[in-house]
């Protein structure tokens, strides 16, 4: 990473990070390759399993692990490093409804994410933690509460 330090020509007191200043993760069971794009319009892994209006990413590995563990499908759980190709916004399903602020650093976008890498070594949650989380999601669905609001 290149860091630009304050000089007499650069009046800012802040250090300006250059490439790789922000890492984003996307957890899934999809088998993707470097350079592939994750896009909207596919069936969502959550809620009513409808065509997704948004796609999601996070700046925390833990939130990406949950995404991979809770994703539908039979494939291997994967965590990709992604670059957004357009604007991103806070995920209102987490930041407005479950947590104050955005401690999970979870975001969404209507624009594709480019796969730029894969995290191949990570530790998932325990089977009991996953069971409890999936039970909570099922309970919400039974109450008619959508996991994702578009």
SEMIRO-505412 format. One line per field, with one value per atom (N, C-alpha, C): residue number from 1; x, y, z. Coordinates in steps of 0.05 Angstrom, whole numbers, plus 5000, padded with zeros to 4 digits. Each point is the difference from the previous one (the first is absolute). Example, Ala and Ser with C-alpha at 12.3 -4.5 7.8 and 13.67 -1.06 7.14 Angstrom:
k	(1	1	1	2	2	2)
u	(5264	4982	5018	4993	5016	4985)
v	(4886	5024	5024	5021	5024	5022)
w	(5156	5000	5000	4986	5001	5014)
# end
This chain:
k	(1	1	1	2	2	2	3	3	3	4	4	4	5	5	5	6	6	6	7	7	7	8	8	8	9	9	9	10	10	10	11	11	11	12	12	12	13	13	13	14	14	14	15	15	15	16	16	16	17	17	17	18	18	18	19	19	19	20	20	20	21	21	21	22	22	22	23	23	23	24	24	24	25	25	25	26	26	26	27	27	27	28	28	28	29	29	29	30	30	30	31	31	31	32	32	32	33	33	33	34	34	34	35	35	35	36	36	36	37	37	37	38	38	38	39	39	39	40	40	40	41	41	41	42	42	42	43	43	43	44	44	44	45	45	45	46	46	46	47	47	47	48	48	48	49	49	49	50	50	50	51	51	51	52	52	52	53	53	53	54	54	54	55	55	55	56	56	56	57	57	57	58	58	58	59	59	59	60	60	60	61	61	61	62	62	62	63	63	63	64	64	64	65	65	65	66	66	66	67	67	67	68	68	68	69	69	69	70	70	70	71	71	71	72	72	72	73	73	73	74	74	74	75	75	75	76	76	76	77	77	77	78	78	78	79	79	79	80	80	80	81	81	81	82	82	82	83	83	83	84	84	84	85	85	85	86	86	86	87	87	87	88	88	88	89	89	89	90	90	90	91	91	91	92	92	92	93	93	93	94	94	94	95	95	95	96	96	96	97	97	97	98	98	98	99	99	99	100	100	100	101	101	101	102	102	102	103	103	103	104	104	104	105	105	105	106	106	106	107	107	107	108	108	108	109	109	109	110	110	110	111	111	111	112	112	112	113	113	113	114	114	114	115	115	115	116	116	116	117	117	117	118	118	118	119	119	119	120	120	120	121	121	121	122	122	122	123	123	123	124	124	124	125	125	125	126	126	126	127	127	127	128	128	128	129	129	129	130	130	130	131	131	131	132	132	132	133	133	133	134	134	134	135	135	135	136	136	136	137	137	137	138	138	138	139	139	139	140	140	140	141	141	141	142	142	142	143	143	143	144	144	144	145	145	145	146	146	146	147	147	147	148	148	148	149	149	149	150	150	150)
u	(5017	4983	5018	4993	5014	4986	5014	4989	5012	4983	5010	5001	5024	5004	4996	4994	4997	5026	4998	5024	4990	5019	4992	4981	5002	4982	4973	4999	4976	4991	4982	4993	4983	4990	4983	5017	4988	5014	4994	4984	4992	5019	5003	5015	4980	5008	4982	5007	4984	5006	4996	5015	4998	4988	5004	4986	5001	4979	4996	4995	4989	4994	4975	4983	4975	4997	4996	4995	4971	4988	4972	4999	4982	4996	4971	4997	4973	5000	4983	4998	4977	5006	4981	5007	4984	5007	5004	4999	5005	5029	5005	5028	5007	5015	5007	5030	5008	5028	5008	5026	5010	4991	4990	4990	4970	4988	4970	4987	4975	4984	4976	4996	4976	4980	4976	4980	4973	4984	4972	4984	4976	4982	5000	5017	4999	4983	4992	4984	5015	4988	5012	5003	5020	5004	4982	4987	4985	4972	4984	4973	4983	4986	4981	5014	5027	5016	4992	4992	4993	5025	4996	5023	5010	5026	5013	5002	4990	5003	5028	5011	5026	5018	5026	5019	5015	5012	5010	5030	5013	5028	5006	5022	5007	5030	5007	5029	5010	4983	5009	4999	5021	5001	4978	4993	4979	4973	4993	4974	5001	5023	5002	4998	5011	4998	4970	4985	4972	4986	5007	4988	5005	5024	5007	4985	4999	4987	4970	4988	4971	4990	5018	4992	4987	4980	4987	5018	4994	5015	5016	5011	5016	5030	5008	5028	5016	5026	5019	4997	5002	4998	5026	4996	5022	4998	5023	5002	5018	4988	5015	5007	5022	5007	4988	4986	4986	5005	4997	5001	4973	4987	4975	5006	4982	5003	4983	4985	4983	4996	4982	4996	4989	5008	4990	4987	4981	4987	4998	4997	4996	4977	5002	4979	4979	4977	4980	4987	5002	4989	5015	5026	5016	5003	5006	5007	4976	4977	4976	4983	5002	4981	5014	5025	5012	5023	5014	5023	5000	5009	5003	5026	4999	5023	5004	5025	5005	5024	4998	5022	5009	4981	5007	5013	5000	5012	4988	4974	4985	4988	5002	4991	4985	4986	4987	5003	4995	5002	4982	4993	4986	5020	5025	5021	5017	5010	5016	5024	5010	5025	5019	5024	5020	5015	5002	5016	5029	5015	5029	5017	4988	5015	4981	5012	4984	5016	4985	5012	4997	5022	4998	5004	5011	5004	4985	4979	4984	4986	4992	4985	4972	4982	4971	4990	4974	4987	4994	4995	4994	4973	4997	4974	4977	5004	4979	4993	5020	4995	4984	5008	4986	4971	4996	4973	4982	5011	4986	4993	5019	4995	4979	5002	4980	4972	4999	4975	4988	5016	4990	4989	5013	4990	4974	4998	4975	4977	5006	4980	4990	5018	4992	4982	5007	4984	4972	4998	4974	4983	5013	4986	4994	5009	4995	5019	5022	5020	5021	5003	5020	5028	5019	5028	5012	4990	5010	4976	5001	4979	5012	4987	5009	4985)
v	(4977	5023	5024	5020	5025	5020	5013	5021	5026	5020	5027	5016	5009	5016	5029	5015	5029	5013	5017	5016	5028	5018	5028	5004	4982	5002	4988	4982	4986	5011	5018	5014	4983	4977	4984	4988	4998	4987	4970	4991	4971	4984	4975	4982	4989	5000	4991	4972	4980	4973	4998	4982	4995	4972	4987	4975	4980	4985	4979	5013	5024	5014	4988	4987	4989	4971	4982	4972	4994	4987	4992	4970	4986	4972	4994	4977	4990	4970	4991	4972	4986	4977	4986	4971	4985	4973	4998	5022	5001	4995	4985	4995	5021	5020	5022	5000	5014	5002	5029	5005	5027	5014	5025	5015	4997	4980	4997	5023	5005	5021	4987	5009	4993	5021	4992	5020	4996	5020	4998	4983	4994	4985	4970	4990	4971	4996	4975	4995	5005	5015	5007	4975	5000	4978	5004	5022	5006	5010	5003	5012	4982	5011	4986	4985	5001	4987	5011	5026	5013	5010	5010	5011	5024	4999	5020	5027	5021	5027	5011	4990	5009	4976	5005	4980	5012	4982	5009	4994	5017	4996	5011	4993	5008	5006	5015	5006	4982	4983	4982	4971	4986	4971	4985	5006	4985	5002	5024	5003	4985	4999	4985	4970	4991	4972	4993	5017	4995	4998	5018	5000	4973	4990	4974	4977	5001	4978	4999	5023	5001	4999	5002	5000	4973	5002	4976	4985	4975	4984	4979	4983	4977	5004	5022	5004	5006	5001	5006	5029	5006	5027	5015	5024	5015	5029	5013	5028	5013	5018	5014	5029	5009	5028	5013	5022	5012	5030	5011	5029	5010	5019	5010	5015	4999	5015	5026	5004	5024	5007	5018	5009	4977	5001	4981	5017	4987	5014	4981	5011	4983	4981	4975	4981	5007	5010	5009	4978	4975	4978	4994	5008	4996	5027	5021	5025	5014	4997	5014	4982	4974	4982	4984	4993	4982	5013	5019	5011	5031	5014	5029	5005	5018	5005	4977	4993	4977	4984	4987	4986	4976	4988	4977	5010	5026	5012	4986	4997	4987	5020	4995	5019	4985	5016	4988	5019	4989	5016	4987	5017	4990	4995	5007	4997	4975	4988	4975	5003	4978	4998	4983	5009	4984	4983	4974	4982	5004	5008	5005	4981	4983	4980	4983	4980	4982	4995	5001	4993	4970	4985	4971	4987	5016	4989	5018	4988	5014	4980	5008	4982	5009	4981	5006	4999	5005	4999	4971	4995	4973	4991	4974	4988	5011	5003	5010	5029	5017	5028	5002	4983	5001	4990	4980	4990	5021	5014	5022	5022	5008	5021	4992	4976	4991	4997	4992	4999	5027	5020	5028	5010	4993	5008	4987	4974	4985	5012	5007	5012	5026	5017	5025	4996	4980	4994	4991	4984	4990	5023	5021	5024	5019	4993	5018	5023	4998	5021	4993	5018	4995	5005	4983	5004	5023	5004	5022	5016	5026	5018	5015	4999	5016	5026)
w	(5000	5000	5000	4984	4999	5018	5017	5017	4992	4996	4993	5026	5007	5025	4994	5022	4998	4992	4979	4991	4998	4994	4997	4976	4980	4977	5006	5019	5008	5027	5001	5025	5019	4991	5017	5023	5023	5023	5001	4982	5000	4982	5007	4983	4979	4975	4979	4991	5006	4991	4970	4988	4971	4996	4977	4995	5023	5002	5021	5027	5000	5026	5013	4984	5011	4989	5018	4992	5004	4980	5002	4995	5015	4998	4991	4987	4993	5006	5018	5007	4984	4989	4983	4997	4985	4993	4970	4986	4971	4994	4979	4991	4979	5008	4982	4995	4979	4992	5002	5002	4999	4975	5003	4978	4995	5012	4998	5014	4993	5013	5014	5025	5015	4994	4991	4990	5013	4999	5009	4980	5007	4982	5003	5017	5006	5025	5005	5023	5026	5018	5026	5017	5017	5020	5024	5002	5025	4993	5020	4997	4983	4980	4983	4977	4999	4979	4973	4998	4975	4986	4976	4985	5017	5005	5017	4986	5013	4990	5008	5022	5010	5003	5000	5009	5023	5016	5027	5002	5015	5007	5028	5011	5027	5002	5020	5005	5023	5011	5021	4991	5006	4993	5014	5025	5014	4986	4991	4986	4973	4987	4975	5005	5023	5007	5004	5014	5004	4973	4981	4974	4986	5001	4988	5014	5026	5015	4997	4996	4998	4971	4981	4972	4992	4982	4990	4981	4996	4981	5013	4984	5009	4997	4987	4994	5025	4996	5022	5008	5026	5009	4992	4988	4990	5009	5002	5006	4980	4985	4979	5008	4991	5002	4975	5004	4978	4999	4976	4996	4990	5013	4989	4974	4981	4975	4999	5021	5003	5029	5005	5028	5018	5025	5020	5022	5015	5022	5024	5024	5024	4995	5010	4998	5021	4991	5020	5016	4990	5014	5026	5000	5024	5015	4986	5014	5012	4988	5010	5019	4996	5014	5022	4997	5019	5017	4987	5014	4996	5020	4997	4985	4980	4984	4980	4995	4982	5010	5024	5011	4984	4984	4983	4974	4996	4976	4975	5000	4978	4982	4974	4980	4978	4983	4977	4976	4976	4976	4978	4981	4977	4977	5005	4980	5005	4979	5004	5017	5011	5015	4983	4996	4986	5020	4994	5017	4994	5021	4997	5016	5016	5016	5015	5013	5018	5025	5022	5026	5003	5000	5000	5027	5019	5027	5020	5012	5019	5018	5023	5019	5002	4996	5001	5029	5002	5026	5007	5026	5009	4988	4999	4990	5017	5026	5018	4994	4995	4993	4974	4980	4975	5003	5016	5006	5013	5019	5014	4980	4983	4981	4980	4989	4981	5013	5025	5015	5003	5006	5002	4974	4977	4974	4994	5006	4996	5016	5025	5018	4988	4990	4988	4976	4983	4976	5008	5021	5010	5010	5010	5009	4978	4975	4977	4998	5014	5000	4979	4981	4978	5011	4992	5008	4984	4976	4983	4990	5005	4990	4977	4977	4977	4998)
# end
